[in-house]
Amino acid sequence: MVDFSVTIGEITLANPVMPGSGTFSEVMEPVIDFNRLGAIVTKTVTPEIREGNPQPRVTEYKDAMLASIGIPSKGPDHYVDETVPYYRQFTPPLIASVQADTVEAFGVLVAKIGVSGVIAIEANISCPNMEQDGRAFAMECGPTERAIRRIKDSTDLPIWAKLTPNVGDIAEVARAAEAGGADALVVANALLGMAIDATTFRPKLGNLMGGLTGPATKPVILRMAYQCARAVSIPIIGCGGIATVADAVEYMLAGATAIQVGTASFIHPDAMIRIIDGLAEFCRQQGIGRVADLTGALKLGNEDRPARDAAI
Ligand SMILES: Cc1cc2nc3c(=O)[nH]c(=O)nc-3n(C[C@H](O)[C@H](O)[C@H](O)COP(=O)(O)O)c2cc1C
């Protein structure tokens, strides 16, 4: 028997697999058994009701997806009155993802959202900070630490800080989030990208730029998960390009305690279930008694030396 549980701070999950925010919703209930998931992470909620970005919002790019959805949101009241009660029927812990455009607004939103039934808050600090010219909070250490501290002060729930990969040194932002009181880090949100239609000379996305996600991004985000795991002592939840059991194992070996699956669920709606089943089988085949033993088990040989930026 493989012990499949993992702990993220004070929360124990039945297994390490959960959805990435915004890539999962109630509409998947007929397709997958929600009770098999390690946790349920809901779409990011904003303080205001939002329509989202202009169309087109998604374009495909070789083993990746470029999307600019713009966080359409039904607001906190809908979340508390409809979403939380809906998910109460399922056993996995519910994680509420939130974003706001000022430090203060983050605090107010989290105080509203942190109701009974929600077990942790995922702070999507990869979103624009209106006090910082619209640069994402998680692009800089000061705003990261301030936002997480404000959120932490607004609730007793554990805080998972979701970082952006659009930074030069993610380890220093990870340390800032930890200093602000984050209980775990989600590494990471989407890579900023753009695509142009060479026949029309027009951008392929209505918002010009969007987030690149999916398997093609895995080496970049995996590297960041590894760097964050070495930089902080709080748990890491890996998220970026995970589509197979091997992808999940790689993230855990790099130091992740748990993983999130996003784009892969659009291709195979049962991707998370396949990974859960495959991970159990992988552990049995490898003689691993506890899935948690994979975390940080990367074996380094001659390459165990300070990573150089210019590795090529
Ligand atoms: C269509 C779409 C919507 C998303 N919406 C959100 C969101 O609301 N909040 C958030 O934090 N991340 C959002 N993300 C980012 C994902 O949660 C995840 O971080 C990203 O897709 C990387 O994982 P992947 O490569 O497995 O897709 C979204 C991604 C996609 C593709």
The ligand as an SDF file (V2000), in Angstrom:
LIG
                    3D

 31 33  0  0  0  0  0  0  0  0999 V2000
   -7.8680   29.3500  -19.5620 C   0  0  0  0  0  0  0  0  0  0  0  0
   -7.0370   29.6060  -18.3470 C   0  0  0  0  0  0  0  0  0  0  0  0
   -7.5710   30.3200  -17.2750 C   0  0  0  0  0  0  0  0  0  0  0  0
   -6.8150   30.5490  -16.1370 C   0  0  0  0  0  0  0  0  0  0  0  0
   -7.3610   31.2460  -15.1030 N   0  0  0  0  0  0  0  0  0  0  0  0
   -6.6100   31.4490  -13.9830 C   0  0  0  0  0  0  0  0  0  0  0  0
   -7.1710   32.1080  -12.8520 C   0  0  0  0  0  0  0  0  0  0  0  0
   -8.3370   32.5050  -12.8280 O   0  0  0  0  0  0  0  0  0  0  0  0
   -6.3660   32.2910  -11.7700 N   0  0  0  0  0  0  0  0  0  0  0  0
   -5.0670   31.8480  -11.7130 C   0  0  0  0  0  0  0  0  0  0  0  0
   -4.3950   32.0290  -10.7010 O   0  0  0  0  0  0  0  0  0  0  0  0
   -4.5340   31.1820  -12.7670 N   0  0  0  0  0  0  0  0  0  0  0  0
   -5.2700   30.9840  -13.8740 C   0  0  0  0  0  0  0  0  0  0  0  0
   -4.7260   30.2990  -14.9190 N   0  0  0  0  0  0  0  0  0  0  0  0
   -3.3580   29.7640  -14.8000 C   0  0  0  0  0  0  0  0  0  0  0  0
   -3.3750   28.2930  -14.3740 C   0  0  0  0  0  0  0  0  0  0  0  0
   -3.9530   28.1120  -13.1010 O   0  0  0  0  0  0  0  0  0  0  0  0
   -1.9380   27.7310  -14.3470 C   0  0  0  0  0  0  0  0  0  0  0  0
   -1.1650   28.5090  -13.4530 O   0  0  0  0  0  0  0  0  0  0  0  0
   -1.2990   27.7910  -15.7160 C   0  0  0  0  0  0  0  0  0  0  0  0
   -2.2310   27.4130  -16.7080 O   0  0  0  0  0  0  0  0  0  0  0  0
   -0.0570   26.9110  -15.7960 C   0  0  0  0  0  0  0  0  0  0  0  0
   -0.3800   25.5560  -15.6690 O   0  0  0  0  0  0  0  0  0  0  0  0
   -0.5600   24.5980  -16.9680 P   0  0  0  0  0  0  0  0  0  0  0  0
    0.6830   24.7310  -17.7990 O   0  0  0  0  0  0  0  0  0  0  0  0
   -0.7500   23.2220  -16.3830 O   0  0  0  0  0  0  0  0  0  0  0  0
   -1.7450   25.0630  -17.7000 O   0  0  0  0  0  0  0  0  0  0  0  0
   -5.4750   30.0590  -16.0660 C   0  0  0  0  0  0  0  0  0  0  0  0
   -4.9400   29.3410  -17.1470 C   0  0  0  0  0  0  0  0  0  0  0  0
   -5.7090   29.1030  -18.2740 C   0  0  0  0  0  0  0  0  0  0  0  0
   -5.0970   28.3270  -19.4000 C   0  0  0  0  0  0  0  0  0  0  0  0
  1  2  1  0
  2  3  1  0
  2 30  2  0
  3  4  2  0
  4  5  1  0
  4 28  1  0
  5  6  2  0
  6  7  1  0
  6 13  1  0
  7  8  2  0
  7  9  1  0
  9 10  1  0
 10 11  2  0
 10 12  1  0
 12 13  2  0
 13 14  1  0
 14 15  1  0
 14 28  1  0
 15 16  1  0
 16 17  1  0
 16 18  1  0
 18 19  1  0
 18 20  1  0
 20 21  1  0
 20 22  1  0
 22 23  1  0
 23 24  1  0
 24 25  2  0
 24 26  1  0
 24 27  1  0
 28 29  2  0
 29 30  1  0
 30 31  1  0
M  END
$$$$
